[in-house]
Amino acid sequence: MSTSQSVVGDCNSMSTVATLETSAPKHSNGNGSGNGSGSMNNNNSARSSRVGSATGSGTAADGETLEQQRFGWHRFQPQWLQRFCTAKWALFWLCWGGALQGLIVNGFVNVNISTIERRFGLRSRQTGLVASGYDLASFVCLVPVTYYGGRRGASKPCFIAIGLLLMGLGSLIFALPHFLVGSYRATIAEANVCERANQTTVRKMSDPCASLELEPELEPGESLTWTVWLFFVAQLLHGAGASPLFTLGVTYLDENVSTKMSSVYLGIYYTMAIIGPAVGYVLGGQLLLIYTDFVAVDAADLSLTSDSKVWIGAWWIGFVFAALVCLLIAIPIFGYPKSLPGAEQLQLAKVSEAHTKKSAEPDAEAVAGKSEPGRRLGELPHAVLSLFRNPTFFFLNLAGATEGLVIAGFAAFLPKQIENQFGISPVISALVMGLITVPAGGGGTFLGGYLVKKWQLACGGIIKMCLLATLLATLFTSCFLVTCPNAQFAGVTTAYEPGQAGQALTLEASCNANCGCSRSNYDPICGADGIMYYSPCFAGCGHEQQLDTLKNYSNCSCIGRWQEPQQLLLPEATNVVCESKCQNLPYFVALCFVLMLFTFLATMPALSATLRCVQDEQRSFCLGLQWIKVRLLGTIPAPLIFGALIDESCVLWHESCEAPAGGACLVYDNFYISRYMWLLALIGKLCSVLFFLGAWWCYVPPSESANAKKDSEI
């Protein structure tokens, strides 16, 4: 087959490529040619003993190895299936797995955050806890998965396939709250309009929690915040299931392709992992156009459209679909062998670029390579210590943590920030995120891997490339300074009457004083004066009329009464969101595109540098330790930090009868939410620049003579 031929071709060309990529002094690409042949021979003989196969091995051993490198399930390994037992087909199925992880965790979950908050009355702190559940489980599972999955003889595809099944189970549990709670009450049964009444009636109407004892069947303050724990458990399963994908999956590809093609394969793999969230944003946004209870309720009967503030889309459909696909993708991955045909020859042709010490002291990394961490549990502390003594690896981990902090925080809350900042619906916000993520995130990831191959960069050059890309990305964090003024919301961001300027704003005014309006009945409307009102009642509207999918209100005492006579508008309103007059969204999208492009341009080279600066036997375990640092210092606290700061910018909360339960935020302050996002992005990027600079400064490539001596001692 052409696939097998390409793999063999890569293997045959390694003697030339390895000579070009042999480690050299710090600031060069290692273009040594004088002793390249001798070094390669020493390296090959040493590696042959390390992988347990010699050039003169017997045919029986070769036959046993080939038998173990067949595609299939248990005894079902027909010959026609062996066409799939290549690195390209393994990449194909792993790409599906990586895309599914992004689709679920960074796509469906993030695009539905604001919808879930409104549906179940959750705050950003609580949804931040849900988002952190993924990283928490991944943090716990990384050590056992990479330690035991990285052992010689362990089946990495088996670990990955089991992880996909766990991810599918997590998706089913994530959709479970939709089926456990009752139908969503988008509007109250009776018209939410102003009804003039005496003071006693007004007090009872405005305080529905006080009437719960008399009329418990109304349950206006029913709390659904217990659902946060179901979402949290689902995210734990997502994190546990995804932990093998970007550790064992990466090393499985790296072990079965040449050094020259490794960055390309990993670039394609990570590109699909970036495209997954983009597809999740777009597909999840389109699903939000469907009413959440479309099976039992027709949204037209409620006079609701997706433009309404109280609209809840079918957020749960995507998770049910993703669970089924996870099961289907796990089946072929279960069939792959522990190593692909030709992997041994590829390993023999590789030359180490691991960081070396400047002094003549014994090399801890070499000792760790001899002991092959992962064989015995007692060697775990020594394996960890040997990696932490590598300053390049240490600084690359810190850079990954700060990058993870920024990326995880934005992935969880950037759609929400765009939605509130520019006054657009969750559907449009999801579409904007998809349009940014596909070309910038996916393109930047693939371009980073391609440039490493194109320029044939050694480890030192790769780190300098990461430093430059991160420095450029830091400049474009200014995109968050592109903001829009707060939307006009009566009693929240603007006064009911011009005479109230400078006074504390409140939803109550003289025009709705005797209406008996309740804050628990949040049903925002857009007045003809371009101002949003909390509900028709708070707008003083006395008449409601249903027209197809909309509701029109008239006789509104609070709308238009303060306009000039020649500008007097009709006192009417509709149950839609007022259209924003701010035109800054295109500028934000352009700057955010560049920021994301340079951010993801450094991800693939940073991964290549991490794999190259350690010994071959440490690669799986080093990725596990790196992800632990990234989770612990970056992606676990990120949603909690971002969620807490976003809550601080809230200016109007939905009131709940249960005070500890809180409620979702209804209106945010655009100025503070943008400044918080900008400061977090700027601080994170500056830290990344410092850490990449430290990794480049501390890196000491092995010389050819030291490399040959080390191989001869193994």
C-alpha positions as MATLAB code, in Angstrom:
seq = 'MSTSQSVVGDCNSMSTVATLETSAPKHSNGNGSGNGSGSMNNNNSARSSRVGSATGSGTAADGETLEQQRFGWHRFQPQWLQRFCTAKWALFWLCWGGALQGLIVNGFVNVNISTIERRFGLRSRQTGLVASGYDLASFVCLVPVTYYGGRRGASKPCFIAIGLLLMGLGSLIFALPHFLVGSYRATIAEANVCERANQTTVRKMSDPCASLELEPELEPGESLTWTVWLFFVAQLLHGAGASPLFTLGVTYLDENVSTKMSSVYLGIYYTMAIIGPAVGYVLGGQLLLIYTDFVAVDAADLSLTSDSKVWIGAWWIGFVFAALVCLLIAIPIFGYPKSLPGAEQLQLAKVSEAHTKKSAEPDAEAVAGKSEPGRRLGELPHAVLSLFRNPTFFFLNLAGATEGLVIAGFAAFLPKQIENQFGISPVISALVMGLITVPAGGGGTFLGGYLVKKWQLACGGIIKMCLLATLLATLFTSCFLVTCPNAQFAGVTTAYEPGQAGQALTLEASCNANCGCSRSNYDPICGADGIMYYSPCFAGCGHEQQLDTLKNYSNCSCIGRWQEPQQLLLPEATNVVCESKCQNLPYFVALCFVLMLFTFLATMPALSATLRCVQDEQRSFCLGLQWIKVRLLGTIPAPLIFGALIDESCVLWHESCEAPAGGACLVYDNFYISRYMWLLALIGKLCSVLFFLGAWWCYVPPSESANAKKDSEI';
ca = [
       0.000    0.000    0.000;
       1.033    3.604   -0.477;
       0.663    4.278    3.240;
       3.111    1.535    4.199;
       5.508    2.629    1.498;
       5.523    6.184    2.793;
       6.336    5.005    6.303;
       9.179    2.807    5.023;
      10.378    5.685    2.887;
      10.558    7.904    5.924;
      12.546    5.216    7.710;
      15.014    4.820    4.821;
      15.630    8.553    4.648;
      16.408    8.860    8.351;
      20.157    8.283    7.949;
      20.314   11.564    6.022;
      17.847   13.489    8.174;
      19.397   12.379   11.446;
      22.771   13.705   10.307;
      21.195   17.126    9.728;
      19.376   17.042   13.054;
      22.289   15.852   15.210;
      22.542   18.150   18.217;
      25.087   20.946   17.992;
      26.105   24.024   19.990;
      23.335   26.074   21.478;
      22.510   28.510   18.701;
      22.912   26.241   15.674;
      20.741   23.653   13.969;
      23.355   20.951   14.308;
      24.538   20.617   10.705;
      27.446   18.305   11.554;
      28.734   16.060    8.806;
      32.236   14.897    9.754;
      31.483   12.197   12.328;
      27.806   11.805   11.551;
      28.138    8.253   10.211;
      30.085    6.957   13.166;
      27.778    8.586   15.653;
      24.794    7.133   13.883;
      26.225    3.629   13.972;
      26.934    3.890   17.690;
      23.504    5.313   18.266;
      21.832    2.554   16.269;
      23.662   -0.242   18.076;
      22.862    1.251   21.453;
      19.203    1.730   20.626;
      18.936   -1.790   19.276;
      19.841   -3.132   22.702;
      17.396   -0.715   24.307;
      14.406   -1.843   22.250;
      15.378   -5.462   22.616;
      15.986   -6.265   18.959;
      19.303   -6.708   17.134;
      19.952   -6.637   13.431;
      20.759  -10.304   13.507;
      17.634  -11.481   15.316;
      16.130  -14.806   14.365;
      13.149  -15.369   12.117;
      11.128  -16.820   15.002;
      11.422  -13.609   16.980;
      10.577  -11.586   13.867;
       7.505  -13.703   13.255;
       6.345  -13.259   16.836;
       6.816   -9.493   16.571;
       4.858   -9.312   13.327;
       2.099  -11.373   14.900;
       1.834   -8.837   17.709;
       1.691   -5.948   15.248;
      -1.552   -6.903   13.512;
      -4.756   -4.898   13.519;
      -7.847   -6.577   14.949;
      -9.740   -7.560   18.058;
      -8.455  -10.553   20.041;
      -8.418  -13.498   17.576;
     -10.277  -11.627   14.836;
      -7.356  -10.301   12.748;
      -8.153  -11.005    9.077;
      -5.660  -10.020    6.430;
      -7.954   -7.472    4.775;
      -7.942   -5.426    7.991;
      -4.146   -5.049    7.972;
      -4.383   -2.181    5.485;
      -5.470   -0.061    8.458;
      -2.375   -1.000   10.498;
      -0.367    2.055    9.446;
       0.605    5.341   11.075;
      -1.681    7.295    8.749;
      -4.769    5.291    9.689;
      -3.822    5.453   13.378;
      -3.566    9.227   12.986;
      -6.996    9.251   11.299;
      -8.774    7.585   14.221;
      -6.817    9.471   16.868;
      -7.770   12.713   15.125;
     -11.408   11.745   15.559;
     -10.778   11.110   19.240;
      -9.015   14.452   19.717;
     -11.735   16.274   17.790;
     -14.427   14.641   19.943;
     -12.684   15.772   23.114;
     -12.608   19.344   21.828;
     -16.157   19.097   20.496;
     -17.538   18.073   23.900;
     -15.386   19.814   26.492;
     -14.300   22.992   24.732;
     -17.231   23.227   22.316;
     -20.596   22.042   23.620;
     -19.855   22.756   27.290;
     -18.516   26.262   26.730;
     -21.100   27.397   24.208;
     -23.899   26.307   26.526;
     -22.521   27.876   29.715;
     -24.776   30.942   29.631;
     -27.789   28.843   28.607;
     -27.227   26.371   31.454;
     -26.843   29.251   33.911;
     -30.228   30.683   32.912;
     -31.959   27.302   32.738;
     -30.855   26.066   36.161;
     -30.251   29.376   37.955;
     -26.475   28.971   38.346;
     -23.804   31.592   38.859;
     -20.512   31.879   36.992;
     -18.680   30.658   40.102;
     -20.713   27.447   39.959;
     -20.259   26.928   36.224;
     -16.568   27.682   36.768;
     -16.512   24.770   39.213;
     -18.130   22.599   36.529;
     -15.492   23.618   33.983;
     -12.705   22.853   36.478;
     -14.053   19.337   37.037;
     -12.572   18.265   33.705;
      -9.083   19.419   34.624;
      -9.351   18.082   38.168;
     -10.073   14.532   36.982;
      -7.402   14.786   34.300;
      -4.935   15.943   36.960;
      -5.686   12.914   39.157;
      -5.544   10.402   36.293;
      -2.431   11.664   34.506;
       0.159    9.974   36.741;
      -1.331    6.444   36.680;
      -2.293    6.681   33.005;
       1.108    7.897   31.776;
       3.128    5.830   34.262;
       1.460    2.506   33.471;
       0.422    3.314   29.918;
       3.983    4.406   29.101;
       5.556    1.109   30.200;
       7.175   -1.076   27.580;
       4.599   -3.665   26.595;
       1.581   -1.572   27.620;
      -1.099   -1.017   24.985;
      -1.529    2.715   24.504;
      -4.496    2.288   22.081;
      -6.328    0.274   24.747;
      -5.945    3.097   27.283;
      -7.149    5.627   24.686;
     -10.209    3.572   23.703;
     -11.262    3.080   27.333;
     -10.915    6.826   27.785;
     -13.287    7.454   24.872;
     -15.887    5.197   26.491;
     -15.590    7.204   29.719;
     -16.032   10.422   27.757;
     -19.193    9.053   26.177;
     -20.583    8.133   29.594;
     -19.778   11.625   30.843;
     -21.688   13.171   27.935;
     -24.775   11.129   28.760;
     -24.631   12.249   32.398;
     -24.153   15.867   31.314;
     -27.431   15.724   29.394;
     -29.221   13.977   32.285;
     -30.459   17.130   34.139;
     -32.675   17.965   31.175;
     -34.609   14.733   31.702;
     -34.667   14.909   35.513;
     -36.240   18.361   35.912;
     -39.651   19.498   34.770;
     -40.488   21.420   31.640;
     -38.949   24.862   31.348;
     -41.350   27.673   32.195;
     -40.192   30.435   29.883;
     -43.097   32.720   30.830;
     -45.733   32.682   33.509;
     -49.184   31.451   32.587;
     -50.898   34.800   33.070;
     -49.839   38.014   31.399;
     -46.944   39.706   33.193;
     -48.400   43.195   32.879;
     -49.090   46.089   35.188;
     -52.319   45.750   37.168;
     -53.126   48.699   39.392;
     -54.145   47.478   42.856;
     -54.223   48.437   46.505;
     -51.071   48.378   48.622;
     -51.802   44.989   50.271;
     -52.226   43.276   46.914;
     -49.132   45.022   45.564;
     -47.028   43.736   48.483;
     -48.196   40.134   47.984;
     -47.610   40.258   44.226;
     -44.134   41.747   44.563;
     -43.074   39.171   47.176;
     -43.945   35.753   45.757;
     -41.679   33.979   48.238;
     -43.950   35.125   51.074;
     -46.934   33.467   49.395;
     -45.270   30.075   48.958;
     -46.810   28.780   52.191;
     -50.307   29.677   50.993;
     -49.870   28.515   47.384;
     -47.072   25.929   47.270;
     -48.150   24.650   43.895;
     -46.867   27.830   42.224;
     -43.239   27.186   43.291;
     -41.870   30.407   41.752;
     -38.591   30.008   43.634;
     -37.897   26.320   42.942;
     -34.142   25.824   43.070;
     -32.335   23.677   40.518;
     -28.815   24.412   41.721;
     -28.396   20.759   42.766;
     -27.864   19.998   39.068;
     -24.401   21.554   39.318;
     -23.154   18.324   40.936;
     -24.395   16.202   38.024;
     -22.576   18.512   35.623;
     -19.486   18.276   37.840;
     -19.519   14.447   37.846;
     -19.949   14.440   34.061;
     -16.944   16.726   33.700;
     -14.922   14.413   35.951;
     -15.629   11.563   33.534;
     -14.743   13.801   30.594;
     -11.390   14.618   32.207;
     -10.600   11.019   33.108;
     -11.490    9.849   29.611;
      -9.458   12.532   27.830;
      -6.261   12.092   29.882;
      -4.751    9.390   27.586;
      -5.509   11.287   24.361;
      -2.849   13.984   24.564;
      -0.257   11.987   26.473;
      -0.284    8.378   25.277;
      -1.803    9.381   21.936;
       1.020   11.832   21.289;
       3.780    9.386   22.214;
       2.105    6.570   20.219;
       2.294    8.701   17.081;
       5.811    9.932   17.876;
       7.082    6.367   18.387;
       5.656    5.099   15.102;
       6.837    7.843   12.703;
      10.211    9.329   11.888;
      11.607   12.415   13.611;
      11.185   14.343   10.368;
       7.475   13.529   10.104;
       6.680   13.608   13.826;
       5.964   17.337   13.959;
       3.693   17.055   10.900;
       1.699   14.155   12.339;
       1.375   15.845   15.710;
       0.497   19.119   14.000;
      -2.380   17.424   12.163;
      -3.465   15.722   15.393;
      -3.546   18.952   17.377;
      -5.174   20.809   14.486;
      -8.102   18.408   14.632;
      -8.188   18.902   18.394;
      -8.596   22.640   17.726;
     -11.164   22.176   14.955;
     -13.262   20.078   17.349;
     -14.146   23.039   19.592;
     -14.830   25.183   16.526;
     -17.322   22.634   15.219;
     -18.757   22.410   18.724;
     -19.295   26.169   18.815;
     -21.052   26.244   15.447;
     -23.097   23.066   15.897;
     -23.943   23.880   19.515;
     -25.019   27.355   18.493;
     -27.355   25.971   15.839;
     -28.883   23.552   18.350;
     -29.697   26.538   20.556;
     -32.135   27.653   17.849;
     -34.299   24.654   18.810;
     -36.481   25.103   21.889;
     -35.270   22.972   24.804;
     -38.621   21.179   25.277;
     -39.441   20.941   21.574;
     -40.697   17.370   22.018;
     -43.564   18.392   24.320;
     -43.938   22.146   23.748;
     -44.235   24.285   20.631;
     -42.331   27.529   21.178;
     -44.772   29.335   18.886;
     -47.534   28.660   21.409;
     -45.494   30.591   23.975;
     -44.868   33.454   21.534;
     -41.111   33.003   21.932;
     -38.225   33.255   19.487;
     -34.504   32.659   19.890;
     -34.086   36.455   20.151;
     -35.885   36.497   23.483;
     -33.846   36.835   26.668;
     -35.761   33.954   28.281;
     -35.297   31.572   25.347;
     -33.571   28.300   26.274;
     -32.233   26.259   23.379;
     -31.855   22.484   23.118;
     -28.422   22.450   24.737;
     -28.629   18.739   25.623;
     -28.946   17.253   22.111;
     -25.256   17.635   21.300;
     -24.153   15.623   24.324;
     -26.390   12.676   23.443;
     -25.017   12.728   19.892;
     -21.390   12.957   21.128;
     -21.850    9.977   23.464;
     -22.858    7.769   20.530;
     -19.910    8.900   18.392;
     -17.461    8.214   21.260;
     -18.622    4.609   21.332;
     -18.204    4.227   17.574;
     -14.685    5.729   17.517;
     -13.491    3.584   20.443;
     -14.107    0.372   18.469;
     -11.385    0.796   15.773;
      -8.877    2.240   18.282;
      -9.253   -0.927   20.390;
      -7.991   -2.882   17.375;
      -4.557   -1.254   17.079;
      -1.448   -3.134   18.316;
       1.014   -1.877   20.921;
       3.356   -0.775   18.145;
       2.976   -0.529   14.374;
       5.086   -2.463   11.858;
       8.425   -0.734   11.286;
       8.430    1.116   14.618;
      11.652   -0.579   15.792;
      13.635    0.601   12.780;
      12.344    4.137   13.222;
      13.441    4.192   16.857;
      16.940    3.005   15.867;
      17.332    5.945   13.485;
      16.506    8.675   16.007;
      19.184   10.786   17.673;
      18.665   12.203   21.170;
      18.413   15.981   21.665;
      17.890   15.728   25.434;
      19.157   18.534   27.628;
      22.600   17.836   29.130;
      24.396   19.281   32.124;
      27.270   21.698   31.660;
      29.298   20.033   34.405;
      30.928   16.635   34.266;
      28.676   15.248   37.010;
      26.734   12.046   36.325;
      23.708   12.767   34.165;
      20.545   12.039   36.102;
      18.555   11.832   32.887;
      20.861    9.145   31.540;
      20.507    7.172   34.742;
      16.757    7.533   34.490;
      16.966    6.318   30.933;
      18.796    3.188   32.072;
      16.251    2.436   34.760;
      13.421    2.999   32.294;
      10.873    4.721   34.558;
       7.544    2.985   34.436;
       8.754   -0.555   35.119;
       8.455   -0.521   38.924;
       6.450    1.706   41.229;
       9.478    2.240   43.487;
      11.268    4.068   40.666;
       8.522    6.698   40.404;
      10.129    9.279   42.780;
      13.484    8.949   41.007;
      11.810    9.354   37.613;
      10.009   12.506   38.777;
      13.181   13.962   40.309;
      15.249   13.307   37.199;
      12.747   15.218   35.058;
      12.477   18.142   37.461;
      16.285   18.486   37.366;
      15.931   19.332   33.688;
      15.569   23.159   33.706;
      14.390   23.323   30.096;
      11.617   20.851   30.794;
      10.763   22.712   34.018;
      10.396   26.112   32.312;
       8.449   24.639   29.401;
       6.010   23.205   31.944;
       5.538   26.609   33.562;
       4.975   28.195   30.151;
       2.396   25.525   29.390;
       0.655   26.262   32.702;
       0.307   29.988   32.026;
      -0.820   29.344   28.463;
      -3.327   26.805   29.798;
      -4.611   29.380   32.294;
      -5.365   31.852   29.520;
      -6.747   29.361   26.999;
      -8.959   27.498   29.498;
     -10.398   30.713   30.906;
     -11.201   32.125   27.495;
     -12.585   28.831   26.215;
     -15.079   28.750   29.094;
     -16.165   32.391   29.207;
     -15.155   34.152   25.975;
     -18.450   33.270   24.208;
     -20.328   34.705   27.181;
     -18.160   37.824   27.169;
     -18.784   38.396   23.449;
     -22.517   37.828   23.915;
     -22.829   40.423   26.681;
     -20.218   42.878   25.427;
     -21.638   43.310   21.937;
     -25.307   42.606   22.654;
     -25.684   39.517   20.445;
     -27.501   36.237   21.002;
     -25.759   33.035   22.188;
     -26.251   31.608   18.698;
     -24.366   34.447   17.000;
     -21.714   34.422   19.741;
     -21.111   30.708   19.142;
     -20.857   31.313   15.391;
     -18.297   34.095   15.938;
     -16.196   31.826   18.159;
     -16.321   29.098   15.521;
     -15.237   31.474   12.772;
     -12.282   32.611   14.889;
     -11.242   29.180   16.153;
     -11.212   27.230   12.871;
      -8.748   29.348   10.846;
      -6.786   30.858   13.752;
      -6.623   27.961   16.225;
      -6.519   25.100   13.736;
      -4.412   26.969   11.179;
      -1.944   28.199   13.800;
      -1.495   24.714   15.253;
      -0.857   23.099   11.869;
       1.406   25.959   10.738;
       3.525   25.635   13.881;
       4.161   21.945   13.244;
       4.840   22.554    9.556;
       7.378   25.320   10.221;
       9.342   23.053   12.567;
       9.633   20.499    9.741;
      10.173   23.102    7.007;
      13.018   24.860    8.774;
      14.349   21.615   10.325;
      14.633   23.329   13.691;
      16.566   21.760   16.541;
      15.307   22.015   20.098;
      16.927   25.404   20.790;
      15.491   26.910   17.613;
      12.039   25.562   18.420;
      12.060   27.273   21.833;
      13.080   30.577   20.226;
      10.171   30.225   17.816;
       7.783   29.746   20.778;
       9.253   32.817   22.470;
       8.751   35.016   19.410;
       5.180   33.824   18.764;
       4.184   34.371   22.411;
       5.719   37.846   22.433;
       3.647   38.816   19.387;
       0.517   37.321   20.954;
       1.088   39.466   24.063;
       0.783   42.626   21.973;
      -2.631   41.602   20.656;
      -4.192   41.025   24.075;
      -5.264   44.651   23.560;
      -8.231   43.227   21.623;
     -10.115   43.096   24.936;
      -9.879   46.874   25.182;
     -12.286   47.048   22.226;
     -15.578   47.423   24.051;
     -19.109   48.698   23.697;
     -20.999   50.962   26.110;
     -23.468   49.296   28.428;
     -26.817   48.597   26.849;
     -29.566   50.829   28.169;
     -31.491   48.907   30.817;
     -34.084   50.845   32.780;
     -33.260   50.953   36.481;
     -29.913   49.179   36.004;
     -27.669   51.121   33.612;
     -29.989   54.056   32.882;
     -32.579   55.909   34.924;
     -36.312   55.804   34.310;
     -36.405   59.617   34.511;
     -33.733   62.170   33.537;
     -34.042   63.713   36.982;
     -32.669   60.523   38.588;
     -29.206   61.004   37.078;
     -26.521   60.651   39.760;
     -28.838   58.813   42.122;
     -28.814   55.123   42.990;
     -30.613   53.221   40.244;
     -33.530   50.956   41.070;
     -36.113   48.993   39.104;
     -38.945   50.724   40.931;
     -40.121   54.119   39.683;
     -43.192   56.311   39.888;
     -44.475   54.909   36.581;
     -44.669   51.341   37.954;
     -45.081   52.052   41.671;
     -48.581   50.550   41.969;
     -48.140   47.660   39.536;
     -47.072   45.037   42.096;
     -44.205   43.802   39.884;
     -42.203   40.758   40.974;
     -38.468   40.371   40.344;
     -38.839   36.602   40.139;
     -40.750   37.049   36.846;
     -37.843   38.049   34.632;
     -39.312   38.610   31.172;
     -37.256   41.385   29.495;
     -38.768   43.472   26.719;
     -37.407   46.080   24.332;
     -39.249   49.366   24.331;
     -39.805   51.533   21.297;
     -37.373   54.003   22.890;
     -34.553   51.436   22.526;
     -34.346   50.709   26.256;
     -34.594   47.251   27.831;
     -37.030   46.725   30.694;
     -36.981   43.987   33.317;
     -40.508   42.872   32.423;
     -43.691   44.333   30.896;
     -44.840   45.030   34.431;
     -41.754   47.109   35.290;
     -42.289   48.995   32.008;
     -45.791   49.861   33.184;
     -47.412   48.046   30.249;
     -51.114   47.348   30.753;
     -51.983   45.332   27.648;
     -50.444   42.251   26.027;
     -51.127   40.957   22.508;
     -49.754   37.758   20.995;
     -48.747   37.875   17.329;
     -47.387   34.555   16.032;
     -44.000   34.120   17.736;
     -43.891   37.575   19.339;
     -45.691   39.441   22.070;
     -46.521   43.111   21.689;
     -47.240   45.381   24.647;
     -49.063   48.685   24.737;
     -50.263   51.280   27.253;
     -46.771   51.308   28.780;
     -46.510   54.194   31.218;
     -42.683   54.029   31.509;
     -41.827   53.982   27.794;
     -41.424   57.173   25.778;
     -42.891   59.489   28.382;
     -39.660   61.467   28.816;
     -38.996   62.097   25.113;
     -39.360   65.491   23.548;
     -42.824   66.088   22.086;
     -41.551   66.058   18.504;
     -39.683   62.790   19.217;
     -42.498   61.110   21.136;
     -42.592   57.407   20.384;
     -45.504   55.049   20.604;
     -45.628   53.491   24.079;
     -45.145   49.911   22.974;
     -42.624   47.082   23.355;
     -41.858   43.528   22.171;
     -40.315   40.536   23.954;
     -36.995   40.624   22.073;
     -33.528   41.989   22.821;
     -32.893   45.567   21.752;
     -30.477   45.716   18.830;
     -27.073   47.051   19.801;
     -25.900   50.181   18.000;
     -22.250   49.425   18.723;
     -20.261   48.469   15.607;
     -17.006   47.385   17.267;
     -17.496   43.619   16.898;
     -15.560   43.359   13.565;
     -12.528   45.099   15.126;
     -12.609   42.768   18.099;
     -12.872   39.703   15.856;
      -9.891   40.825   13.730;
      -7.622   41.456   16.725;
      -8.771   38.328   18.550;
      -8.047   36.312   15.397;
      -4.405   37.452   15.405;
      -4.121   36.813   19.153;
      -5.410   33.269   18.756;
      -3.247   32.628   15.679;
       0.026   33.436   17.463;
      -1.130   31.688   20.641;
      -1.715   28.386   18.864;
       1.302   28.875   16.591;
       3.449   28.159   19.666;
       1.548   25.115   20.965;
       2.858   22.545   18.516;
       6.517   23.687   18.659;
       6.312   23.764   22.472;
       5.169   20.139   22.449;
       8.006   19.172   20.089;
      10.538   20.931   22.332;
       9.177   19.107   25.377;
       9.536   15.714   23.686;
      13.053   16.489   22.448;
      14.554   17.886   25.644;
      14.074   14.602   27.568;
      15.290   11.041   27.073;
      13.253    8.776   24.786;
      12.220    6.487   27.643;
      10.807    9.464   29.562;
       8.521   10.860   26.891;
       5.172    9.424   27.972;
       5.877   10.118   31.616;
       7.195   13.637   30.954;
       3.979   14.530   29.148;
       2.027   13.251   32.119;
       4.027   15.411   34.524;
       3.706   18.394   32.214;
      -0.057   18.054   32.039;
      -0.184   17.762   35.830;
       1.535   21.139   36.121;
      -0.676   22.599   33.412;
      -3.799   21.349   35.197;
      -2.703   22.279   38.708;
      -1.365   25.760   37.938;
      -3.382   26.618   34.839;
      -6.539   24.954   33.655;
      -7.996   23.970   37.069;
      -7.932   27.456   38.655;
      -8.609   29.274   35.360;
     -12.420   28.826   35.197;
     -12.715   29.589   38.916;
     -10.676   32.795   38.588;
     -12.422   33.928   35.415;
     -15.844   33.015   36.807;
     -15.264   34.927   40.056;
     -14.090   38.055   38.223;
     -16.983   37.892   35.775;
     -19.385   37.645   38.716;
     -17.745   40.757   40.160;
     -18.749   42.680   37.025;
     -22.422   41.731   37.407;
     -24.777   44.658   38.102;
     -28.109   42.801   38.219;
     -28.750   39.372   39.748;
     -31.855   37.283   39.350;
     -33.463   37.052   42.767;
     -34.221   33.643   44.243;
     -36.363   32.656   47.200;
     -33.424   30.601   48.500;
     -30.734   33.137   49.379;
     -27.807   30.665   49.519;
     -28.741   29.312   46.086;
     -28.297   32.707   44.458;
     -29.265   33.087   40.840;
     -27.917   33.793   37.383;
     -26.537   37.194   36.439;
     -28.857   39.149   34.167;
     -26.779   42.234   33.277;
     -22.991   42.749   33.271;
     -20.931   45.931   33.280;
     -19.144   45.951   29.922;
     -16.255   48.126   31.106;
     -15.209   45.911   34.008;
     -15.759   42.579   32.254;
     -13.468   43.670   29.396;
     -10.769   45.026   31.717;
     -10.748   41.843   33.789;
     -10.334   39.715   30.659;
      -7.547   41.947   29.349;
      -5.579   41.920   32.604;
      -5.785   38.140   32.912;
      -4.658   37.686   29.300;
      -1.813   40.199   29.602;
      -0.439   38.789   32.867;
      -0.641   35.216   31.564;
       1.142   36.067   28.309;
       3.919   38.025   30.023;
       4.580   35.070   32.309;
       4.725   32.763   29.271;
       7.305   35.029   27.628;
       9.510   34.882   30.744;
       9.240   31.098   31.005;
      10.040   30.475   27.326;
      13.016   32.801   27.716;
      14.184   30.767   30.724;
      13.782   27.488   28.811;
      15.875   28.796   25.897;
      18.551   30.261   28.170;
      18.989   27.059   30.190;
      18.932   24.601   27.289;
      22.277   22.857   26.621;
      22.203   20.529   23.581;
      24.310   17.369   23.682;
      27.454   17.376   21.556;
      28.025   14.612   19.016;
      30.848   13.097   21.065;
      28.787   13.144   24.261;
      25.863   11.612   22.420;
      28.004    8.797   21.061;
      29.609    8.170   24.461;
      26.244    8.066   26.198;
      24.859    5.587   23.653;
      27.890    3.338   23.987;
      27.410    3.191   27.773;
      23.777    2.072   27.566;
];
